[in-house]
């Protein structure tokens, strides 16, 4: 039986959050970023993460990936972003299974590696080079590998930071907004969160300094890794930092009860998110697998 959650919050330039019926939704406001520029073209894309095909050596994750792919086919979105942990344990034999199912989607799919996806396996089966640029309707998506198989934390090398800096600078010259896509969140998170993020010594400080320099361009950082449904922070001005739900399983870490900073939606079933890019906001529509998502309350925010 589906659970129903409904709550709406008035959103200023600092906060935007809504809870919707059978699938939760949030409206996230990067309004200051858009000041003085025309908004991007309106479009939608889909976000999945942490499919873990081959999870614990069982076939159930592959079967769930088939269901996810079929629902992605029917969902509205110009393309799909996969934010890492494509297979479980980096097993070579699982990537062909993932790729065969991916054909069902009928839309372009763009992946980043997770800590379960060694770079060599990702390059062999998915894409080389790993770090890439996707420009789409006024938004530049930077897909960057910030994970390692030997750690749950994230890492940005000096070369990657320089590359991101240059891509943001070029985006500014072309009048594009920028969305950074990587597996591990940058934002510090402590108990009751998992505590997995890019530590200051591993590129966090430099990336935030870069984000401040490019605050007119960089509107969001998108991540997977947490298995906690939608989890996010918006305490750095208009910059949105968002962890997306796993398509395999999610856990309720009781963040609301423990007053964890940031925001979180009361929906933990496996699924994916439809992201609608609109003037001065992103609208997230959490779509649990096997559920017809309904949205009956949307957050409104000040211009």
C-alpha positions as CSV (number, residue, x, y, z in Angstrom):
1,X,0.0,0.0,0.0
2,X,1.4,3.4,-0.9
3,X,2.0,6.0,1.8
4,X,0.9,9.6,1.3
5,X,2.9,12.5,2.5
6,X,1.8,16.1,1.9
7,X,3.5,19.2,3.1
8,X,4.3,22.5,1.5
9,X,6.8,25.2,2.5
10,X,6.9,28.8,1.2
11,X,10.2,29.1,-0.6
12,X,12.5,32.1,-0.4
13,X,15.7,32.4,-2.4
14,X,17.2,30.3,0.4
15,X,14.7,27.5,0.6
16,X,12.3,25.6,-1.6
17,X,10.7,22.3,-0.6
18,X,7.4,20.5,-1.2
19,X,6.1,17.1,-0.4
20,X,3.8,15.5,-2.9
21,X,1.3,12.5,-2.8
22,X,2.4,9.0,-3.6
23,X,5.8,10.3,-4.8
24,X,7.5,13.1,-3.0
25,X,8.6,16.2,-4.9
26,X,10.8,19.2,-4.2
27,X,11.0,22.5,-6.1
28,X,14.6,23.9,-5.8
29,X,15.3,27.5,-6.4
30,X,18.5,28.8,-7.9
31,X,17.0,32.2,-8.6
32,X,20.0,34.5,-7.8
33,X,22.1,32.5,-10.3
34,X,19.6,33.5,-13.0
35,X,19.6,37.2,-12.3
36,X,20.5,39.2,-15.4
37,X,20.2,36.2,-17.7
38,X,17.4,34.6,-19.6
39,X,16.3,31.3,-18.1
40,X,17.3,28.0,-19.8
41,X,14.9,26.4,-22.2
42,X,12.4,24.3,-20.3
43,X,13.1,20.6,-20.5
44,X,13.1,17.4,-18.4
45,X,15.7,14.7,-17.7
46,X,15.7,11.6,-15.6
47,X,18.1,10.6,-12.8
48,X,18.9,7.1,-11.6
49,X,21.6,5.9,-9.4
50,X,23.0,2.9,-7.5
51,X,21.5,0.1,-9.6
52,X,24.1,-2.3,-8.2
53,X,23.5,-5.0,-10.8
54,X,24.7,-8.3,-9.4
55,X,24.1,-7.2,-5.8
56,X,25.3,-9.8,-3.4
57,X,25.6,-12.2,-6.3
58,X,21.9,-12.4,-6.8
59,X,19.7,-11.9,-9.9
60,X,17.2,-9.7,-8.1
61,X,19.1,-6.4,-8.8
62,X,19.2,-7.2,-12.5
63,X,15.5,-7.9,-12.5
64,X,14.8,-4.6,-10.7
65,X,17.0,-2.8,-13.3
66,X,14.8,-4.3,-16.0
67,X,11.7,-2.8,-14.3
68,X,13.5,0.5,-13.8
69,X,14.5,0.7,-17.5
70,X,10.9,0.0,-18.6
71,X,9.6,2.8,-16.4
72,X,12.3,5.1,-17.7
73,X,11.1,4.4,-21.2
74,X,7.6,5.7,-20.4
75,X,8.8,8.6,-18.3
76,X,9.2,12.1,-19.7
77,X,12.8,13.2,-20.1
78,X,15.2,14.0,-22.9
79,X,18.0,11.8,-21.5
80,X,19.0,9.8,-18.4
81,X,21.8,10.5,-15.9
82,X,23.1,7.5,-14.0
83,X,25.0,8.8,-10.9
84,X,27.1,5.7,-10.2
85,X,27.4,2.2,-8.7
86,X,26.2,0.7,-12.0
87,X,27.1,-2.8,-10.9
88,X,28.0,-4.2,-7.5
89,X,31.6,-4.8,-6.6
90,X,33.0,-3.8,-10.0
91,X,32.4,-7.3,-11.5
92,X,33.3,-7.5,-15.1
93,X,30.6,-9.9,-16.0
94,X,27.8,-7.7,-14.7
95,X,28.4,-4.7,-17.1
96,X,27.1,-6.5,-20.2
97,X,23.9,-7.4,-18.2
98,X,23.5,-3.7,-17.3
99,X,24.1,-2.6,-20.9
100,X,21.7,-5.1,-22.5
101,X,18.9,-3.8,-20.2
102,X,19.9,-0.2,-20.9
103,X,18.8,-0.7,-24.5
104,X,15.2,-0.9,-23.4
105,X,15.2,2.7,-22.3
106,X,15.2,4.2,-25.8
107,X,16.8,7.5,-24.6
108,X,20.4,8.6,-24.3
109,X,21.9,7.4,-21.0
110,X,25.0,9.1,-19.5
111,X,26.8,7.5,-16.5
112,X,29.4,8.5,-14.0
113,X,31.3,5.8,-12.0
114,X,30.6,5.0,-8.4
115,X,32.9,3.5,-5.8
116,X,31.7,0.1,-7.1
117,X,32.8,1.0,-10.6
118,X,36.6,0.8,-11.0
119,X,37.8,3.3,-13.6
120,X,39.3,0.5,-15.7
121,X,35.9,-1.4,-15.8
122,X,34.0,1.9,-16.6
123,X,36.4,2.7,-19.4
124,X,36.1,-0.8,-20.8
125,X,32.3,-1.1,-20.8
126,X,30.8,2.4,-20.5
127,X,32.9,5.3,-21.8
128,X,36.4,6.7,-22.4
129,X,37.3,9.3,-21.3
130,X,35.3,9.1,-18.1
131,X,34.9,12.8,-17.4
132,X,32.7,14.4,-20.1
133,X,30.6,17.5,-21.0
134,X,27.0,17.4,-22.1
135,X,25.4,20.6,-23.3
136,X,21.7,20.6,-23.5
137,X,19.2,23.5,-24.0
138,X,21.2,26.1,-22.1
139,X,22.7,23.9,-19.4
140,X,26.2,22.3,-19.3
141,X,26.3,19.1,-17.4
142,X,29.8,18.1,-16.2
143,X,30.0,14.4,-15.6
144,X,33.0,13.7,-13.3
145,X,34.4,10.7,-11.5
146,X,35.0,11.6,-7.9
147,X,34.9,8.1,-6.4
148,X,37.4,5.2,-5.7
149,X,36.7,1.5,-5.0
150,X,38.7,1.6,-1.8
151,X,36.8,4.4,0.0
152,X,33.2,5.7,0.5
153,X,34.6,9.3,0.5
154,X,35.0,11.4,-2.6
155,X,38.1,12.9,-4.3
156,X,38.7,15.6,-6.8
157,X,42.2,15.8,-8.3
158,X,44.0,19.1,-9.1
159,X,43.6,18.2,-12.8
160,X,39.9,17.6,-12.4
161,X,39.4,20.9,-10.5
162,X,41.2,22.8,-13.2
163,X,39.1,21.1,-15.9
164,X,35.9,22.0,-14.0
165,X,37.1,25.6,-13.6
166,X,37.8,25.9,-17.3
167,X,34.5,24.3,-18.3
168,X,32.6,26.8,-16.1
169,X,34.5,29.7,-17.6
170,X,33.7,28.5,-21.1
171,X,30.0,28.1,-20.0
172,X,30.0,31.7,-18.8
173,X,31.2,32.9,-22.2
174,X,28.6,30.8,-23.9
175,X,25.8,31.9,-21.6
176,X,25.3,28.4,-20.2
177,X,24.4,27.3,-16.7
178,X,26.3,24.4,-15.2
179,X,25.3,21.3,-13.3
180,X,28.1,19.1,-11.8
181,X,27.3,15.4,-11.7
182,X,29.4,13.0,-9.6
183,X,28.8,10.0,-7.3
184,X,29.9,11.2,-3.9
185,X,28.4,14.4,-2.3
186,X,30.7,17.3,-1.6
187,X,28.7,18.6,1.3
188,X,29.8,17.7,4.8
189,X,27.3,15.4,6.5
190,X,27.6,14.0,10.0
191,X,25.5,11.6,12.1
192,X,22.6,10.8,11.5
193,X,23.8,11.0,7.9
194,X,26.3,8.5,6.6
195,X,29.3,10.8,6.9
196,X,30.5,10.1,3.3
197,X,31.6,13.2,1.3
198,X,34.6,14.9,-0.2
199,X,36.8,15.9,2.7
200,X,38.6,19.3,2.8
201,X,42.0,17.7,2.1
202,X,40.6,15.9,-1.0
203,X,39.3,18.8,-3.0
204,X,36.2,20.0,-1.1
205,X,37.7,23.5,-0.2
206,X,38.9,24.0,-3.7
207,X,35.6,23.0,-5.3
208,X,33.6,25.3,-3.1
209,X,36.0,28.2,-3.9
210,X,35.5,27.3,-7.6
211,X,31.7,27.3,-7.1
212,X,31.9,30.7,-5.5
213,X,33.9,32.1,-8.4
214,X,31.3,30.7,-10.8
215,X,28.2,31.3,-8.8
216,X,26.5,32.9,-11.8
217,X,26.8,29.6,-13.7
218,X,27.0,26.7,-11.2
219,X,23.4,26.0,-10.1
220,X,23.5,22.4,-8.8
221,X,25.6,19.4,-7.8
222,X,23.9,16.0,-8.3
223,X,25.1,12.9,-6.6
224,X,24.1,9.3,-5.7
225,X,25.7,7.1,-3.1
226,X,23.5,7.6,-0.1
227,X,20.6,5.2,-0.6
228,X,18.4,7.6,1.4
229,X,15.8,8.8,-1.1
230,X,16.1,12.5,-2.0
231,X,18.6,14.3,0.4
232,X,19.9,17.8,-0.1
233,X,21.4,21.0,1.1
234,X,21.0,24.6,0.0
235,X,23.1,26.5,2.5
236,X,25.6,27.9,0.0
237,X,23.4,30.6,-1.5
238,X,21.5,29.4,-4.5
239,X,23.7,26.3,-5.1
240,X,21.7,23.1,-4.8
241,X,23.5,19.9,-3.6
242,X,21.3,16.9,-4.1
243,X,21.7,13.1,-3.4
244,X,19.2,11.0,-5.5
245,X,17.4,7.8,-4.5
246,X,18.8,4.4,-5.4
247,X,16.9,2.3,-7.9
248,X,17.6,-0.8,-5.8
249,X,17.0,0.1,-2.1
250,X,16.8,3.1,0.2
251,X,16.8,3.5,4.0
252,X,15.0,5.8,6.3
253,X,17.7,7.2,8.6
254,X,15.2,9.2,10.6
255,X,16.8,12.5,9.6
256,X,13.7,14.6,10.3
257,X,13.3,13.2,13.8
258,X,16.9,13.9,14.5
259,X,16.8,17.4,13.0
260,X,19.6,16.8,10.5
261,X,20.5,20.0,8.6
262,X,19.3,20.3,5.0
263,X,16.2,18.7,3.5
264,X,14.9,15.2,2.9
265,X,11.7,13.8,1.5
266,X,9.6,11.2,3.3
267,X,9.8,8.6,0.5
268,X,12.2,5.7,0.6
269,X,11.0,3.2,-1.9
270,X,13.4,2.4,-4.8
271,X,12.9,4.6,-7.8
272,X,14.1,7.4,-9.9
273,X,13.6,11.2,-10.3
274,X,12.2,13.2,-13.1
275,X,13.8,16.7,-13.1
276,X,11.9,19.5,-14.8
277,X,14.1,22.4,-15.6
278,X,12.0,25.6,-15.5
279,X,12.6,29.3,-15.3
280,X,14.5,29.9,-12.1
281,X,14.0,26.5,-10.6
282,X,14.4,22.7,-10.8
283,X,11.4,20.6,-10.0
284,X,12.1,17.1,-8.7
285,X,9.5,14.4,-9.1
286,X,10.3,11.3,-7.1
287,X,8.9,8.3,-9.0
288,X,8.9,5.1,-6.9
289,X,9.0,1.9,-9.0
290,X,5.6,0.4,-9.7
291,X,3.7,3.5,-8.5
292,X,1.7,6.0,-10.5
293,X,3.2,9.3,-9.2
294,X,0.8,12.0,-8.3
295,X,1.7,15.6,-7.5
296,X,-1.0,17.6,-5.9
297,X,0.9,20.3,-4.1
298,X,3.8,22.3,-5.6
299,X,6.0,24.8,-3.8
300,X,5.8,28.4,-5.0
301,X,8.7,30.7,-4.4
302,X,9.6,34.4,-4.6
303,X,11.1,35.6,-7.8
